[in-house]
């Protein structure tokens, strides 16, 4: 149940020795641990439902796929119940630990990419809207208004998250309305609101190289993250598009990006010659431990002067307090009640944390 591990800490960490990916230690927080164990058990049924459907579409007999799902569920429940009762048997327990254990058990039972069809469905639906979003952005002549639109676009796209109950139930059978969501975002001041500092920096500085850790498929990647990358690249920034190596929930992997990129460029030709390069992080969870990333990512990130961690998993549940040796942006919409509570907010609150390099 293992895969080749990343080799070294992310080169842009200010202090790799002092870095902690997830500060929330569930082995000592009983309320948090029981919440997350129960959540992961409930959410597993959504994953297995999609996994069975994907297997049947690809030719497996339904009875066989259901039998695998039942075996996976039984082992999963037994293991997670044990974590809930006796967390100290497993050392330090975090949401990242739970993610890794979930995905290992899913892979063990043959459910490697349960969300593959849902990701493809959402990419298919959102791709024609990419050029619409880009045209809207290009029509804005005031740079301050343009930056605000880019940031609001990331927030609106990030609502498509199948790892959170508030959105998984809403979008399992239908797509989010990106344009409506963009107009109904929580008004400022946001829960964490460094927007003014971010906007001033983006207006006044042309970055040399940005590392953008992407999140979900569909509107998140195509209508939120990608237009932001395009804007940076058109201002002369080399953009490193950092994506998971292995599938996890509805996150875009580096292989998904490679598969879809020709169609993306065909839909928005302005992307064709821009300096945007996809690189595998070497990881495979919705959160990310920057203490262990691929050598390829570190090589590509050399001389980067901006790091962007997009999404609740990479930017809030992990790495919210991470310190970098360059400018850094954590940007996300909160879609889980416990994550929101821990950060002093509520579901659908917005996080825009920007810290300039000192």
C-alpha positions as a Python dict, from the first residue, in 0.01 Angstrom:
ca = {
    (1, 'X'): (0, 0, 0),
    (2, 'X'): (293, 232, -53),
    (3, 'X'): (423, 449, -332),
    (4, 'X'): (758, 618, -388),
    (5, 'X'): (794, 883, -122),
    (6, 'X'): (909, 1237, -193),
    (7, 'X'): (1269, 1299, -118),
    (8, 'X'): (1320, 1632, 55),
    (9, 'X'): (1165, 1941, 218),
    (10, 'X'): (1024, 2209, -7),
    (11, 'X'): (1306, 2442, -97),
    (12, 'X'): (1099, 2756, -23),
    (13, 'X'): (1039, 2669, 343),
    (14, 'X'): (1204, 2928, 566),
    (15, 'X'): (1300, 2671, 831),
    (16, 'X'): (1255, 2306, 728),
    (17, 'X'): (1365, 2183, 1073),
    (18, 'X'): (1090, 2378, 1246),
    (19, 'X'): (820, 2313, 988),
    (20, 'X'): (498, 2138, 1094),
    (21, 'X'): (248, 2057, 819),
    (22, 'X'): (-59, 2026, 1045),
    (23, 'X'): (-51, 2191, 1385),
    (24, 'X'): (-383, 2034, 1488),
    (25, 'X'): (-288, 1723, 1687),
    (26, 'X'): (-597, 1501, 1700),
    (27, 'X'): (-433, 1252, 1934),
    (28, 'X'): (-481, 1505, 2216),
    (29, 'X'): (-799, 1677, 2091),
    (30, 'X'): (-1075, 1428, 2164),
    (31, 'X'): (-1357, 1641, 2023),
    (32, 'X'): (-1169, 1705, 1700),
    (33, 'X'): (-1058, 1344, 1663),
    (34, 'X'): (-1408, 1199, 1710),
    (35, 'X'): (-1550, 1455, 1468),
    (36, 'X'): (-1301, 1364, 1198),
    (37, 'X'): (-1320, 987, 1249),
    (38, 'X'): (-1699, 1006, 1215),
    (39, 'X'): (-1668, 1235, 913),
    (40, 'X'): (-1422, 1008, 733),
    (41, 'X'): (-1648, 706, 793),
    (42, 'X'): (-1954, 886, 655),
    (43, 'X'): (-1764, 1029, 360),
    (44, 'X'): (-1625, 689, 268),
    (45, 'X'): (-1969, 585, 147),
    (46, 'X'): (-1972, 868, -108),
    (47, 'X'): (-1626, 763, -227),
    (48, 'X'): (-1716, 396, -257),
    (49, 'X'): (-2040, 476, -441),
    (50, 'X'): (-1843, 670, -702),
    (51, 'X'): (-1571, 404, -706),
    (52, 'X'): (-1821, 126, -778),
    (53, 'X'): (-1983, 331, -1053),
    (54, 'X'): (-1644, 401, -1213),
    (55, 'X'): (-1549, 33, -1198),
    (56, 'X'): (-1876, -80, -1356),
    (57, 'X'): (-1842, 175, -1638),
    (58, 'X'): (-1498, 25, -1707),
    (59, 'X'): (-1633, -329, -1737),
    (60, 'X'): (-1620, -481, -1390),
    (61, 'X'): (-1925, -677, -1280),
    (62, 'X'): (-2129, -477, -1030),
    (63, 'X'): (-2131, -763, -780),
    (64, 'X'): (-1752, -775, -786),
    (65, 'X'): (-1714, -400, -737),
    (66, 'X'): (-1970, -396, -455),
    (67, 'X'): (-1791, -685, -284),
    (68, 'X'): (-1462, -492, -295),
    (69, 'X'): (-1640, -187, -155),
    (70, 'X'): (-1788, -390, 131),
    (71, 'X'): (-1447, -534, 220),
    (72, 'X'): (-1293, -187, 207),
    (73, 'X'): (-1567, -42, 427),
    (74, 'X'): (-1531, -312, 691),
    (75, 'X'): (-1153, -272, 716),
    (76, 'X'): (-1180, 106, 704),
    (77, 'X'): (-1439, 127, 983),
    (78, 'X'): (-1243, -109, 1206),
    (79, 'X'): (-921, 86, 1157),
    (80, 'X'): (-1072, 431, 1203),
    (81, 'X'): (-1267, 319, 1510),
    (82, 'X'): (-939, 206, 1659),
    (83, 'X'): (-782, 545, 1583),
    (84, 'X'): (-1077, 709, 1754),
    (85, 'X'): (-1046, 493, 2067),
    (86, 'X'): (-668, 457, 2096),
    (87, 'X'): (-501, 742, 1907),
    (88, 'X'): (-172, 717, 2094),
    (89, 'X'): (-117, 377, 1934),
    (90, 'X'): (-61, 569, 1610),
    (91, 'X'): (164, 849, 1732),
    (92, 'X'): (74, 1203, 1633),
    (93, 'X'): (-260, 1198, 1447),
    (94, 'X'): (-361, 1479, 1211),
    (95, 'X'): (-610, 1523, 929),
    (96, 'X'): (-318, 1457, 696),
    (97, 'X'): (-263, 1121, 871),
    (98, 'X'): (-630, 1034, 826),
    (99, 'X'): (-613, 1132, 458),
    (100, 'X'): (-311, 909, 401),
    (101, 'X'): (-466, 612, 583),
    (102, 'X'): (-794, 652, 391),
    (103, 'X'): (-623, 663, 54),
    (104, 'X'): (-398, 367, 133),
    (105, 'X'): (-701, 155, 226),
    (106, 'X'): (-887, 264, -86),
    (107, 'X'): (-590, 175, -305),
    (108, 'X'): (-548, -157, -127),
    (109, 'X'): (-902, -250, -232),
    (110, 'X'): (-860, -124, -588),
    (111, 'X'): (-1027, 217, -560),
    (112, 'X'): (-740, 424, -695),
    (113, 'X'): (-930, 718, -845),
    (114, 'X'): (-1296, 696, -746),
    (115, 'X'): (-1363, 1055, -855),
    (116, 'X'): (-1221, 1019, -1205),
    (117, 'X'): (-1557, 1039, -1385),
    (118, 'X'): (-1682, 1323, -1168),
    (119, 'X'): (-1359, 1517, -1231),
    (120, 'X'): (-1392, 1462, -1604),
    (121, 'X'): (-1759, 1562, -1596),
    (122, 'X'): (-1682, 1889, -1420),
    (123, 'X'): (-1385, 1966, -1642),
    (124, 'X'): (-1603, 1903, -1946),
    (125, 'X'): (-1874, 2140, -1821),
    (126, 'X'): (-1641, 2416, -1706),
    (127, 'X'): (-1396, 2418, -1997),
    (128, 'X'): (-1621, 2623, -2231),
    (129, 'X'): (-1648, 2888, -1958),
    (130, 'X'): (-1271, 2940, -1933),
    (131, 'X'): (-1262, 3176, -2231),
    (132, 'X'): (-1563, 3364, -2091),
    (133, 'X'): (-1383, 3424, -1762),
    (134, 'X'): (-1063, 3528, -1939),
    (135, 'X'): (-1250, 3773, -2163),
    (136, 'X'): (-1421, 3924, -1859),
    (137, 'X'): (-1086, 3971, -1687),
    (138, 'X'): (-922, 4117, -1998),
    (139, 'X'): (-1207, 4369, -2031),
    (140, 'X'): (-1123, 4517, -1690),
    (141, 'X'): (-878, 4801, -1750),
    (142, 'X'): (-818, 4903, -1389),
    (143, 'X'): (-551, 4679, -1237),
    (144, 'X'): (-694, 4703, -885),
    (145, 'X'): (-1034, 4586, -1009),
    (146, 'X'): (-865, 4313, -1211),
    (147, 'X'): (-679, 4179, -905),
    (148, 'X'): (-1000, 4179, -702),
    (149, 'X'): (-1177, 3984, -977),
    (150, 'X'): (-893, 3728, -988),
    (151, 'X'): (-907, 3670, -613),
    (152, 'X'): (-1286, 3646, -610),
    (153, 'X'): (-1261, 3398, -897),
    (154, 'X'): (-1038, 3171, -689),
    (155, 'X'): (-1286, 3187, -400),
    (156, 'X'): (-1581, 3109, -627),
    (157, 'X'): (-1407, 2820, -800),
    (158, 'X'): (-1288, 2670, -474),
    (159, 'X'): (-1643, 2590, -367),
    (160, 'X'): (-1624, 2274, -581),
    (161, 'X'): (-1481, 2049, -311),
    (162, 'X'): (-1593, 1688, -274),
    (163, 'X'): (-1394, 1646, 48),
    (164, 'X'): (-1633, 1862, 253),
    (165, 'X'): (-1990, 1768, 341),
    (166, 'X'): (-2133, 2115, 282),
    (167, 'X'): (-2032, 2100, -82),
    (168, 'X'): (-2005, 1725, -155),
    (169, 'X'): (-2379, 1678, -106),
    (170, 'X'): (-2462, 1987, -309),
    (171, 'X'): (-2244, 1907, -610),
    (172, 'X'): (-2246, 1528, -628),
    (173, 'X'): (-2515, 1540, -896),
    (174, 'X'): (-2488, 1896, -1025),
    (175, 'X'): (-2227, 2158, -1101),
    (176, 'X'): (-2168, 2479, -908),
    (177, 'X'): (-2279, 2803, -1072),
    (178, 'X'): (-1945, 2984, -1077),
    (179, 'X'): (-2081, 3321, -1185),
    (180, 'X'): (-2360, 3330, -927),
    (181, 'X'): (-2127, 3218, -648),
    (182, 'X'): (-1878, 3488, -746),
    (183, 'X'): (-2142, 3758, -689),
    (184, 'X'): (-2259, 3618, -354),
    (185, 'X'): (-1925, 3572, -175),
    (186, 'X'): (-1896, 3674, 190),
    (187, 'X'): (-1822, 4047, 193),
    (188, 'X'): (-1502, 4192, 337),
    (189, 'X'): (-1354, 4192, 588),
    (190, 'X'): (-1296, 3821, 533),
    (191, 'X'): (-1211, 3580, 814),
    (192, 'X'): (-841, 3624, 738),
    (193, 'X'): (-805, 3933, 525),
    (194, 'X'): (-464, 4041, 397),
    (195, 'X'): (-614, 4141, 65),
    (196, 'X'): (-496, 4502, 72),
    (197, 'X'): (-134, 4395, 119),
    (198, 'X'): (-170, 4129, -150),
    (199, 'X'): (-328, 4367, -399),
    (200, 'X'): (-60, 4629, -341),
    (201, 'X'): (214, 4371, -392),
    (202, 'X'): (59, 4230, -710),
    (203, 'X'): (7, 4579, -847),
    (204, 'X'): (359, 4699, -778),
    (205, 'X'): (572, 4386, -821),
    (206, 'X'): (623, 4161, -1120),
    (207, 'X'): (724, 3826, -978),
    (208, 'X'): (1007, 3629, -1132),
    (209, 'X'): (862, 3284, -1058),
    (210, 'X'): (549, 3163, -876),
    (211, 'X'): (479, 2812, -744),
    (212, 'X'): (102, 2755, -750),
    (213, 'X'): (-25, 2449, -558),
    (214, 'X'): (-357, 2368, -724),
    (215, 'X'): (-657, 2198, -565),
    (216, 'X'): (-977, 2062, -719),
    (217, 'X'): (-1088, 1984, -1073),
    (218, 'X'): (-1370, 2168, -1248),
    (219, 'X'): (-1442, 2530, -1165),
    (220, 'X'): (-1169, 2540, -903),
    (221, 'X'): (-886, 2471, -1145),
    (222, 'X'): (-1028, 2594, -1473),
    (223, 'X'): (-1214, 2910, -1368),
    (224, 'X'): (-1034, 3010, -1049),
    (225, 'X'): (-671, 2899, -1039),
    (226, 'X'): (-588, 2897, -1411),
    (227, 'X'): (-699, 3256, -1487),
    (228, 'X'): (-484, 3373, -1194),
    (229, 'X'): (-185, 3182, -1333),
    (230, 'X'): (-253, 3326, -1678),
    (231, 'X'): (-254, 3679, -1536),
    (232, 'X'): (79, 3624, -1361),
    (233, 'X'): (235, 3463, -1667),
    (234, 'X'): (125, 3746, -1896),
    (235, 'X'): (307, 3987, -1664),
    (236, 'X'): (629, 3791, -1712),
    (237, 'X'): (610, 3546, -1421),
    (238, 'X'): (721, 3186, -1479),
    (239, 'X'): (445, 2978, -1320),
    (240, 'X'): (511, 2633, -1173),
    (241, 'X'): (178, 2452, -1162),
    (242, 'X'): (227, 2208, -873),
    (243, 'X'): (-17, 1914, -865),
    (244, 'X'): (-49, 1581, -682),
    (245, 'X'): (121, 1275, -822),
    (246, 'X'): (-153, 1037, -702),
    (247, 'X'): (-533, 1079, -711),
    (248, 'X'): (-716, 1186, -397),
    (249, 'X'): (-1083, 1289, -394),
    (250, 'X'): (-1156, 1537, -675),
    (251, 'X'): (-812, 1700, -670),
    (252, 'X'): (-641, 1752, -1005),
    (253, 'X'): (-333, 1532, -1038),
    (254, 'X'): (-39, 1619, -1258),
    (255, 'X'): (-161, 1343, -1493),
    (256, 'X'): (-508, 1503, -1508),
    (257, 'X'): (-345, 1835, -1596),
    (258, 'X'): (-136, 1673, -1871),
    (259, 'X'): (-439, 1494, -2014),
    (260, 'X'): (-655, 1806, -2021),
    (261, 'X'): (-391, 2063, -2119),
    (262, 'X'): (-426, 2028, -2500),
    (263, 'X'): (-800, 2087, -2470),
    (264, 'X'): (-746, 2375, -2228),
    (265, 'X'): (-511, 2549, -2472),
    (266, 'X'): (-755, 2487, -2756),
    (267, 'X'): (-1033, 2647, -2551),
    (268, 'X'): (-816, 2945, -2448),
    (269, 'X'): (-536, 2989, -2705),
    (270, 'X'): (-378, 3276, -2507),
    (271, 'X'): (-235, 3008, -2277),
    (272, 'X'): (-41, 2845, -2561),
    (273, 'X'): (293, 3021, -2528),
    (274, 'X'): (280, 3134, -2168),
    (275, 'X'): (550, 3018, -1923),
    (276, 'X'): (330, 2777, -1726),
    (277, 'X'): (488, 2441, -1644),
    (278, 'X'): (321, 2150, -1466),
    (279, 'X'): (527, 1966, -1204),
    (280, 'X'): (438, 1677, -973),
    (281, 'X'): (455, 1747, -601),
    (282, 'X'): (525, 1379, -544),
    (283, 'X'): (236, 1367, -299),
    (284, 'X'): (-110, 1214, -298),
    (285, 'X'): (-338, 1377, -41),
    (286, 'X'): (-575, 1680, -36),
    (287, 'X'): (-351, 1835, 231),
    (288, 'X'): (21, 1859, 169),
    (289, 'X'): (325, 1796, 384),
    (290, 'X'): (586, 2031, 245),
    (291, 'X'): (849, 1846, 444),
    (292, 'X'): (841, 1572, 178),
    (293, 'X'): (805, 1682, -183),
    (294, 'X'): (956, 1568, -510),
    (295, 'X'): (1302, 1664, -623),
    (296, 'X'): (1141, 1774, -950),
    (297, 'X'): (932, 2031, -765),
    (298, 'X'): (1231, 2159, -571),
    (299, 'X'): (1437, 2192, -888),
    (300, 'X'): (1156, 2380, -1064),
    (301, 'X'): (1098, 2606, -762),
    (302, 'X'): (1454, 2736, -752),
    (303, 'X'): (1454, 3119, -739),
    (304, 'X'): (1074, 3136, -692),
    (305, 'X'): (968, 3456, -520),
    (306, 'X'): (599, 3368, -469),
    (307, 'X'): (426, 3057, -330),
    (308, 'X'): (48, 3016, -358),
    (309, 'X'): (-129, 2747, -155),
    (310, 'X'): (-484, 2730, -287),
    (311, 'X'): (-772, 2547, -123),
    (312, 'X'): (-882, 2456, 227),
    (313, 'X'): (-665, 2144, 248),
    (314, 'X'): (-330, 2281, 134),
    (315, 'X'): (-380, 2638, 252),
    (316, 'X'): (-572, 2615, 581),
    (317, 'X'): (-588, 2261, 724),
    (318, 'X'): (-218, 2236, 647),
    (319, 'X'): (38, 2513, 607),
    (320, 'X'): (-166, 2808, 733),
    (321, 'X'): (121, 2898, 965),
    (322, 'X'): (402, 2776, 741),
    (323, 'X'): (680, 3027, 686),
    (324, 'X'): (856, 3069, 354),
    (325, 'X'): (1168, 3245, 233),
    (326, 'X'): (962, 3434, -25),
    (327, 'X'): (619, 3596, -53),
    (328, 'X'): (336, 3352, 23),
    (329, 'X'): (-41, 3346, -28),
    (330, 'X'): (-283, 3104, 140),
    (331, 'X'): (-623, 3141, -25),
    (332, 'X'): (-936, 2931, 28),
    (333, 'X'): (-1304, 2909, 105),
    (334, 'X'): (-1388, 2722, 427),
    (335, 'X'): (-1636, 2442, 364),
    (336, 'X'): (-1616, 2236, 684),
    (337, 'X'): (-1779, 2332, 1013),
    (338, 'X'): (-1494, 2206, 1233),
    (339, 'X'): (-1222, 2370, 1025),
    (340, 'X'): (-1421, 2694, 1034),
    (341, 'X'): (-1474, 2666, 1410),
    (342, 'X'): (-1107, 2603, 1475),
    (343, 'X'): (-1022, 2918, 1282),
    (344, 'X'): (-1289, 3128, 1450),
    (345, 'X'): (-1527, 3141, 1156),
    (346, 'X'): (-1816, 2970, 983),
    (347, 'X'): (-1876, 2766, 670),
    (348, 'X'): (-1815, 2964, 348),
    (349, 'X'): (-1592, 3217, 522),
    (350, 'X'): (-1295, 3325, 314),
    (351, 'X'): (-922, 3313, 388),
    (352, 'X'): (-672, 3542, 217),
    (353, 'X'): (-348, 3527, 409),
    (354, 'X'): (-56, 3706, 246),
    (355, 'X'): (289, 3739, 396),
    (356, 'X'): (565, 3926, 222),
    (357, 'X'): (919, 3795, 247),
    (358, 'X'): (1123, 3976, 508),
}
